[in-house]
Amino acid sequence: MNRKRLAAVTEMASAAVFVLVIVALIVFSFSGQPAGFVAAAAAGDSVTTLNASDTDQASAIPQGTDIAGAERLQVGLSPNGVGENASGPSWQDTPEQQTAQPLPQNLTRLYEIANPGVVNVGVIVQEGPTIGEGVGSGFVFDDQGHIVTNNHVIAGARQVIVTYSTGEQTFATVVGRDPDTDLAVILVEDMPEGITPLVLGDLSSVRVGDWVVAIGSPFGLGSSMTAGIVSAVGRTIPAGAVPFGIPEAIQTDAAINPGNSGGPLLNMEGEVIGVNAQIITASERTGSAGVGFAIPVNIVRRIVPALIETGSYQHPYLGIEGTSLNLLLAEANDLPVQQGVYVDRVVPGGPASQVGMRGSTDSVPFDGLSVPVGGDVIVQADGQPVNNYTELLSIIESHQPGDELALTILRNGRRQEVTVELAPRPTGATS
């Protein structure tokens, strides 16, 4: 290993300090007195209570230094924080698309069309002796009364109350939840006249720079709309309640704040391209910094029908812990590539373990970092190149438990082919 060359990339290990916020607003009271906002926490963190004058926040994402500053992620298991850049959908520009898009002029009309399909989701929750009222958002999925929201909005709710754009209210029941993608479906029996389902868009048409709007209930202010652009695609974000990652998330600078959780991110056609879920802020004392994340519509299309039919969704599971390959890992392992997924640990008894996949066998200390060595590197899955963790997770998620997944791996610099039978994702798995 060339330590001089490694020294040139050690700055990759320094992690920026930021706070991930699950954007539901919950105000707790004890004996009738306000006790502040409580935020659902990021994966692995505990619930944090803040002063009522502050925005609800989650604990800071730990700064990972065990894999050369790269995010520590579990394929089908867990990220240790907001993910990486991925290639995202591919397309080819037409001459007209090569010019900058103008500021949209008909936002008023878009709002008039979409807002009737957006609702305020109020919840009554209890933590021990403390009773609280929570506020989130949602959107009408079909004309049978199914409404999509975030799992963290309704998790633990004793009662769910939907408020329409007309001001009318009704009770709702929870029909399905998927903590692994932070999605949930609630059901109302009757909807007021004029309340119509929103149309789902196409993730493959989403481009960085596209104008988007978010409609929801920031800080409980229902039917609020903000506008911005798509800042990035192909992000991986933590699910929040469980140690799993959500791939292909959309990043936007449209203002998203506590209470926006579960509301739609819309394109300029008024189509849902994502479900607003999280924001990043610079500290626990600041609000939206223009870095928000929405669960992509392709996940909504896959998960929501299953939640309506069965109440849950069974995800496939590979059973490894790893991270996107980077220069430091490549140097430490004398690898001929810098793209792929490095396998740091194989979960005993899991699908990857059953076909003999290998995790790290040792580590190399360098400037306070522990760089793992000896693990397999996944470079292809289903015949498709795997450049990073997000791409591998997306391929896995396109399968069902019991499906076979063909993998191409590098072991000691040599390519090998293995075929893994994916298993159902274990409930409560943390490693």
N, C-alpha and C positions, 0 to 999 in steps of 0.2 A: 504494500500500500504506500502511495506517495503522500507523505504527511505534509509536504510543502503545498501540494495541490489541494489537500484537504483544508489547510489553513485558509485558503482563498475563499472557501465557501462556508466557513463556520458562521458567518453572519446570517446565513439562512436559518440558524437555530433560534435567533432572537425573535420572540413572539410579541406582537403588539398586545397591549392590555386593552381589552374591550369587554363589554357586557352584552350577553345575549338575553333578549327579553321575549318571553312568550306573551303575546299581546292580548290577554284578556284582563279586564278590569274587575277586581273583586274588592268590595268595601266591607270589612267586617265590623260588627258592633258587639259589645259585651255589656249586658244590662242596659241596652239602649244607647250606649255611647260609642261614637265612631272610634275605630282602632287602627285605621290606616288601610293602605292598599296591600294586598298580598299577591305576589306573583307566582305562577307556576314556574318551577325551576327547570333549568336545563338538565340534560341527562347526567345523573350522578351527583347533582347538587341538591341542597335542601331548600325548603320554602323559606323565603326571606320576607320579613315584615318591615315596611317602610312607613315614614310619616305620611299623613293624609295629604300633605301639600306636594308630595313627590310623585313622580310617575312610578308605576309598578315595574319592578326589575327582577331579574334572576341573577344568581351568583355568577361571578366572572368565570369564563371557561378556563380551565387549568392550562398553564403553559407547558406543552409537552416537550420534554428534552430527551426522552429516552430513545427516540428514533431520529436523532440529528435535527430536532426542531420540526420535523414533519408531523402532520396530524396523525394520531394513533387511531386506527379505524379497524372495525371488525366487519369483514364481509358477511353480510347477513346477520351482523351482530351490533357493532357500535362504533360511532365516531367519537372522538374526544373534543369535537368542536366543529364550527362551521367549516365546510369542506373546501375543495380545491377548484381551480379552473378546469373545465372539461371542454371538449371540443363542441359538444352540444349538437343540435341539428345541422345538417349540411344543406346548402342551397347554392344556386348560381345567380348572380346579380344580372338583371336586365339593365340596359342603358338608363332606363328611367329610375331604377332603384339606386343607381350610383350617385344620385344627387341627394342632398340633405332633405329630410322630410320637413314640411312646413308645420308650424304650430297649428293644431287642429282648431277649426273655427266653429264647429257645431257641437260643443260639449253640452250645451243646454238641451239639445234634442236627444243626445245620448242619455243624459240623466233622466229625462222624461220617460224614455223607453225602458231603461234598466231599473230605475229606483223602485217601481212597484214590485219587483221580484226580490228585493233585498229586505231583510227583517232584522229587528233587534232581538237578541236572545238574552233574556234575563233569567238568572238562576238564583235559587236560595240554597246556600251551602252551610255546612256545619263542620267545624274542627273542634272536637272536644265540646266544651260548654259554649263555644263562640259561634254565633249565628251571623252569617253574612249574606249580602246580596251581590251577585256578580253580573257583569254586563259583557256580552260579546255580540257577534253579528252572525248572519247566515244568509243563505239564498234559497229560493224555491227551486226544487229540482224537477218536480213533475206536477201534474194536475191532480194527483192523488193526495197531495198534502205533505209529501216528503220534503224536508228542508236539510240542506247540508251545512254543517258548521265544523268547528274544530273539536276534537276530543277533549282538549284541555279546557274548553269553555264549559262543557256540561259534566265533566268528570266529578263524581261525588255529589251531584246536585240532588237535593231533596224535592225540588220542584222546578219546572222549566216553564217560562212564560214568553210567548212570542208577541212582539208588537210590530204591526204592519206599518207601512208608510202612511196609511190612512189614519193611524192613531188607534185603531181597534186592536184589542188584545185577546189572546186565547191561551189556554194551557196546552202544553205539548208533552208527548211521551218519547222517551229515548228508545229507538228500535234497533240501533246497531252502533258499535264503536270499534275503531281500530287504532289502538294506541301507537302501533308501529308506524303509521303514517299520519297520526294526529288528525284523523278524520272521524266524523260522527254523523249520524242521520237521526233527526227527530221527526215526529209526525203530528200534524194537527188534523182534526176531523173536518173542519169547514174553513174555507178561506173566503174573505170578503170578495165582492165583485170587483173585477179589474186587477186582481193579483194574479200574475201569470209567471210560469217558470222561465228562468233564464236559459239561453242557448249556450251549449258547451262549444268552445272553439277547438282549434287544432294546434297542439304544441309545436309541430314541425314548421308552422308558419311564423312562429315568434322569433323576432330578430332583435338583436341589441340595437337600441336607438328607436324602436317602435314606441309610439305614444300609448300610454295606458292610464286608466283611472281606477281608483279604489273607492268603493262605496260601503259605508258601514256606520258604526256607532262609536267613534273615538270618544273616550271619557263619557260614554253614555249619550252622546249627542247624535241621535238617530238620523238617518238619511243624509249623512255628510259625505261629500265627494271631494277627493283630491286627485290631482293629475301629476304625471311625471313620465319617465321613460323606462324602458327595460334597460337596466344597467349591465346585466350579465345573465347568461343562461347556463344550465348544467352545474349549478351549485349542489353540494350535499349539506343538508342541515340536520341537526339532531332531532329525533322525534319528541324528546322532552320527557315523557312519562316512562319510557323504556329505553334501554341502551342500544338503540338501532338508528340507522341513518335513513333519511329521506332523499333519494337522488333526484337530479334534474330540476331542482327548485329554481324559480325565477327570482332574480334580484332586481329591485326597483327603487327609484328615489322618490316615487310618489309617497307622500306623508302617510305613514301607518303608525298608529298610536294604540295604547291600551284601550280595548273596546272594539278595535277593528278585527280582532281574531275571528275567523270563520266567514268573513265577508268576501265578496268576489273581487278579483283583479280582472279588469275587463279591457279588451282591445277596443279600437275605435269603431268596430262594428257592433259593439255592445255584447260581444261573446265572452263567456268566462274562460280565461286562460290559466287561472290559478286561484287558490284559496289563501288569503292573507293569513299569516301565522306568526311571524317573528320579526324582530328588528334588532339591530346592533346599535348600541350607544357607547360613547366614550367613557362614561362613568355612571355610577348609580344615581347621580344627581342631575343628569341631563335627559331630555326627551329624545324624540326621533331625530336622528342625524342623517336621514336620507338614505339609510341602508336597511331596506326591508326585504323580506323573503315570502314568497307564495308557493304553496304546494302545487305542483304542475297539474294541468287538467288531464293529462294522460293517466295519472294515478287516480284522479277522481273517477274517470270513466271505468277503470278497472275495479276499484274498491267499493264505490257506492252501491252499485247493483247487488253485490254480494251482501252488504250490510242490510239492505232492504229485504233481501230474500232469507238470509240465515242469521243476521245479527252480528256476524263476525267475518273475518277473512283470514285464510291460512296462507302464510307466506312461505316461500321456499328458503332453504337453509343450506349453506355450504360448510360452515363450521371452521372458519379460520379467523385469526386476527392478523391485520396487516396494514399497510400504508402504501400510498403511491410511491413508486420508485423515484429517487432524486439523485443528484450528483454525488452527494456524500455517501449514500448507500451504495451507489454503483462503484465508487472508488474503493470503499471498504471491502466490497465483495468481489473486486476485480471483474466486474460485469462488462460485457461489450455493448450494453444498451442502457439508456436512462429513462425509458418508458416501460411501464408495466406495474404490477402490484407485487410488492415484497411481502412474503408470508413470514410473519414474526412468530406466530404460534398456531399450532393445529389443535383444535379442541378434541380432547380424548373421546373416542367413541362416535365422533361426528362423521359425516359423509367423507370429508377430505382425509380424515384419519384412516378410514377403511380402505382407501386406495393407496395408502403409503405416502401421502404428501408430507413434507417436512417443514418445520418451523426453524427458527434460529437455533444454532448449536453453541454460540458463544457471542461475546460482544467485545468491541474495541473501545477503550476509553479515549476520549479526545476533548481537551479543553472543557472538562466537566460534563461532556455528553457521553452517553453510552450508545454506541453505534452497533446494532446487531449484525451478525454475519452468519452465513450457513443456511439461510432459509431459501425455499423455492421462490422463483419469480414467475408469476403468471403473465404471459405475453399475448395469449389468444384464448378466446372462449367462443364456442359455437362457430369456429372458423373466422371470427371477427377479431381484428387487432384490439388489444386492451392497453390503452395508454395510461390509465389511472384508475383509482378506486371507484370513482363515480361510474365510469363505463362498465366496470365489472359488475357493480351492484345493479345497474340498469339491466344488464343481460340476465343476471340471475332472477331479477324480479319479473322478467318477461316469461318465466317458466312457472310450472306448478310443482308442488311436492310429488316425488315419484318420477319426474322427468330425468333423463340422462343429460349431462352437460359435458361436452368434450373440451378439455383444457390442454393448451400447450404451455409447458413450463420450462424454465431454465434451471438446471441443477448442476452446480459445479461448472457452469458455463456451457453445458450441453443441453440441447433441446430434447424434451421427452413429451409423449402424449399420454394423457390419463383421461379416463371417463368416470365421472362421479354421478351417482344417483342422488339427487337432491332430496332432503328430508323435510318434514314439517318443521318450522322454526319453533324451538322450545319456548314454552311460556316462562317468563322470568329469567331467561338466561342472561348472564352478565359477563361471560367470558367464552 
